[in-house]
């Protein structure tokens, strides 16, 4: 379902939004830009530093008003960091949380556009989250919103004024009502990092909540550590660090076994997982290290092992 923006605008107060940023060894200058853009658009910001080394996040943030800093001496995982940040936002009495990555730069007015859309859509539906359309900071390509299908997903870029019903939103940029978090539950901390957003969206849809991509809400964002040009994929090939491949493989296998995971997603994702295994194992250096992390992830997924990276694979 794709809908046009109605003429009447519902009331939305961006001061009722608490933004959340989880940091892990951030680029100092980029983080300053991210924080500056966020603070212009929300009522408060919670920064959770997840065991950064060599970067003093507290010094970077300075004494700027409207910021709460939570810090862990070691990496507790993205899921745990987000959940502790949700709890902080809830204790401060906010109605919404805006989830942000440390490299996501908001366009002016993004939060107001998202919030107005959320309030208007919520008149007729239970809304889990609304998310912006982002441009890859490296390629400039506009990312699509996704509806699951077989044998391929449907990728929808929409246009001005459109709100696109979708099956998945990335974590960064998502505006989530606190009431939806209470209904759906928080992030699954056992997944540690990758596919947390996928798991949460699956649970949201299964519980009868809707997800919408808002085309007029924009931000800049990058997925993965590198983007390689490809003739087969106009958007490029996303490359992750070897240790991330462990979580990508393991957590997808774990999701395959969950009752709320859509069967259509599993059917079209298994071939993609196998292609990733072959592509990383044969064509991307360091091939053996990548293959080792992926095989370990697959094995741990099959036997149901969750949590952080096992000792000996760090």
C-alpha positions in Angstrom: 0.0 0.0 0.0 1.3 3.4 -1.0 -0.5 6.5 0.3 -0.3 10.2 -0.5 0.1 12.8 2.2 -3.2 14.2 3.3 -3.8 17.9 3.2 -4.5 18.2 7.0 -1.5 18.0 9.2 -1.9 16.3 12.6 -0.3 17.9 15.7 3.2 16.5 16.5 5.6 17.9 19.1 9.2 17.0 18.3 10.1 18.0 21.9 8.5 14.7 22.9 11.2 12.8 21.0 14.3 11.4 22.6 17.0 10.5 20.1 19.4 7.6 20.8 22.9 7.2 19.3 25.1 4.2 20.1 28.8 4.9 19.6 31.7 2.6 19.0 35.0 4.2 18.0 33.2 7.0 16.1 34.8 9.4 13.7 35.1 12.6 15.8 34.1 15.2 13.2 31.3 13.1 11.8 29.9 12.5 15.2 29.9 16.2 15.9 27.8 16.7 12.7 25.4 13.9 13.6 24.9 15.2 17.1 24.4 18.8 16.0 21.8 17.9 13.4 19.9 15.7 15.9 19.9 18.3 18.7 18.2 20.8 16.4 15.3 18.5 15.9 14.5 16.6 19.1 13.9 17.3 22.8 16.8 15.2 24.2 19.6 13.0 23.1 20.9 9.8 24.8 24.3 8.7 23.7 25.4 5.2 24.7 29.2 4.7 24.3 29.7 1.0 23.8 33.3 0.5 25.0 35.1 2.9 22.5 38.8 2.7 22.5 41.0 5.7 21.6 38.1 8.1 21.3 36.9 10.2 24.3 33.2 10.4 23.4 32.4 12.4 26.6 35.0 15.1 25.6 33.6 15.1 22.0 30.1 15.8 23.3 31.4 18.6 25.7 28.9 20.3 27.9 26.1 20.6 25.4 22.7 20.8 27.1 20.1 18.2 26.3 22.4 15.2 26.2 22.6 12.2 28.5 25.7 10.1 28.2 25.7 6.4 29.2 28.9 4.5 28.9 30.0 0.9 29.1 33.7 -0.1 29.7 33.3 -2.8 27.2 31.1 -3.7 24.1 27.8 -5.1 25.4 26.3 -5.3 22.0 24.0 -3.1 20.0 20.9 -4.7 21.4 21.8 -4.1 25.0 23.0 -0.5 24.3 19.7 0.3 22.5 17.6 -1.2 25.3 19.4 0.7 28.1 19.0 3.9 26.0 15.2 3.1 25.6 15.0 2.7 29.4 16.7 6.1 29.9 14.3 7.8 27.4 11.3 6.2 29.1 12.5 7.3 32.6 12.7 10.9 31.3 9.1 10.7 30.2 9.4 10.9 26.4 6.7 9.7 24.0 9.0 8.6 21.1 12.5 7.4 20.5 14.5 8.3 17.3 17.1 5.6 16.7 20.4 6.8 15.1 23.7 5.3 14.0 26.8 7.3 14.7 27.3 8.1 11.0 23.7 9.0 10.0 23.3 12.7 9.2 19.7 14.1 9.3 18.4 16.5 6.7 16.7 19.6 8.2 13.1 19.0 9.3 13.4 15.2 9.1 12.0 14.5 12.5 9.0 16.8 12.0 8.2 15.1 8.7 8.4 11.6 10.3 6.4 12.6 13.4 3.6 14.2 11.4 3.3 11.1 9.2 3.3 8.8 12.2 0.6 10.7 14.0 -1.6 10.9 10.9 -1.1 7.2 10.0 -1.8 6.2 13.6 -5.4 7.4 13.3 -6.2 4.3 11.3 -3.4 1.8 12.1 -1.2 0.6 14.9 2.2 2.0 13.9 5.4 0.3 15.0 7.7 2.8 13.3 8.2 5.2 10.5 11.6 5.7 8.8 13.2 8.1 6.4 14.6 7.4 2.9 18.4 7.6 3.0 21.1 8.3 0.5 24.3 6.3 0.7 27.0 8.7 1.8 29.5 7.1 -0.5 27.6 6.5 -3.8 24.8 9.0 -3.4 22.3 6.3 -4.3 18.8 6.6 -2.9 17.9 3.4 -0.9 14.6 1.7 -1.5 12.0 0.6 1.0 11.4 -3.2 1.0 8.4 -5.5 0.8 9.2 -9.2 1.0 8.6 -11.4 -2.0 9.7 -14.5 -3.8 12.0 -15.1 -5.5 13.0 -11.5 -5.0 12.1 -8.7 -2.7 10.1 -5.7 -4.0 12.3 -2.5 -3.8 10.2 0.7 -3.8 11.8 4.2 -3.9 8.5 6.1 -4.2 8.4 9.8 -4.7 7.5 13.2 -3.2 4.7 13.0 -0.7 4.5 9.2 -0.6 4.3 7.0 2.5 5.2 3.4 1.6 3.9 0.5 3.6 6.9 -1.9 4.0 8.1 -5.0 5.8 11.4 -3.7 7.1 13.0 -0.5 8.3 16.7 -0.2 9.2 17.3 0.9 12.8 18.9 4.2 12.0 16.4 7.0 11.4 13.4 5.0 12.7 11.0 6.9 14.9 9.3 4.6 17.3 6.4 5.4 19.7 7.1 4.3 23.3 3.7 2.6 23.2 4.9 0.3 20.3 8.0 -0.7 22.2 5.8 -1.7 25.1 3.6 -3.8 22.8 6.3 -5.4 20.7 9.1 -5.6 23.1 12.7 -4.3 23.0 15.6 -5.5 20.9 16.7 -9.1 21.2 20.0 -8.6 23.1 21.1 -12.2 22.4 21.6 -11.3 18.7 24.3 -8.8 19.9 24.6 -6.8 16.7 23.3 -7.8 13.2 19.7 -8.4 12.2 18.3 -6.9 15.4 16.2 -4.5 13.3 15.0 -7.4 11.1 13.9 -9.4 14.1 12.1 -6.5 15.7 10.3 -5.7 12.4 9.2 -9.3 12.1 7.8 -9.2 15.6 6.1 -5.9 14.9 4.3 -7.1 11.8 3.3 -10.4 13.5 1.7 -8.4 16.3 -0.4 -6.4 13.9 1.7 -3.2 13.7 2.5 -1.4 10.5 5.8 0.0 9.2 6.0 2.9 6.8 8.8 4.5 4.8 8.4 8.3 4.5 9.8 9.5 1.2 9.9 13.2 2.2 12.0 12.4 5.3 15.7 12.2 4.3 19.1 11.4 5.8 22.6 10.4 4.7 23.8 7.0 5.9 26.2 4.2 5.0 25.7 0.4 5.5 28.8 -1.7 5.9 32.4 -0.6 6.0 32.9 -0.4 2.2 30.9 -0.2 -1.0 32.3 -1.9 -4.1 31.1 -1.0 -7.6 29.4 -3.9 -9.4 27.9 -4.3 -12.9 25.4 -6.8 -11.5 24.2 -4.5 -8.7 23.8 -0.9 -9.6 23.7 0.0 -5.8 27.1 -1.6 -5.3 28.2 -4.5 -3.2 28.3 -3.9 0.6 31.4 -5.2 2.3 31.6 -5.9 6.0 34.5 -6.6 8.3 35.2 -10.3 8.7 34.0 -10.5 12.3 30.6 -9.0 11.3 30.2 -11.9 8.9 30.0 -14.2 11.9 26.9 -12.4 13.2 25.3 -11.9 9.8 25.5 -15.7 9.1 24.6 -16.9 12.6 21.7 -14.5 13.3 20.1 -15.2 9.9 20.1 -18.9 10.7 18.7 -18.2 14.1 15.9 -16.1 12.6 15.0 -18.9 10.2 13.9 -21.0 13.2 11.7 -18.4 14.8 7.9 -18.8 14.5 7.2 -15.2 13.7 9.8 -15.0 10.8 7.9 -14.7 7.5 8.3 -17.9 5.4 8.6 -15.8 2.2 11.6 -14.0 3.6 13.3 -17.3 4.5 12.7 -18.7 1.1 14.4 -15.8 -0.7 17.0 -15.2 1.9 18.6 -18.7 2.0 20.0 -18.3 -1.6 21.3 -14.8 -0.7 23.1 -16.2 2.4 24.7 -18.9 0.2 25.8 -16.2 -2.4 27.3 -14.2 0.4 29.2 -17.3 1.6 30.6 -17.9 -1.8 31.3 -14.3 -2.7 33.2 -13.5 0.5 34.9 -16.9 0.6 36.2 -16.7 -3.0 36.5 -13.1 -4.1 37.1 -10.8 -1.1 40.4 -10.7 0.8 41.3 -12.0 3.3 39.3 -14.9 2.0 40.3 -17.6 4.5 39.6 -15.3 7.5 36.2 -14.4 6.0 35.3 -18.0 5.4 36.3 -19.0 8.9 34.1 -16.4 10.5 31.2 -17.3 8.2 31.4 -21.0 8.8 31.6 -20.6 12.5 28.6 -18.3 12.4 26.6 -20.9 10.4 27.5 -23.7 12.8 26.6 -21.6 15.9 23.3 -20.6 14.2 22.4 -24.3 13.5 23.1 -25.3 17.1 21.2 -22.2 18.4 24.1 -20.4 20.0 23.6 -16.7 20.5 25.4 -13.9 22.4 28.7 -12.1 21.7 31.6 -13.4 19.5 33.0 -16.6 21.0 36.5 -16.6 22.5 39.1 -17.4 20.0 37.2 -15.6 17.2 37.8 -12.0 18.3 
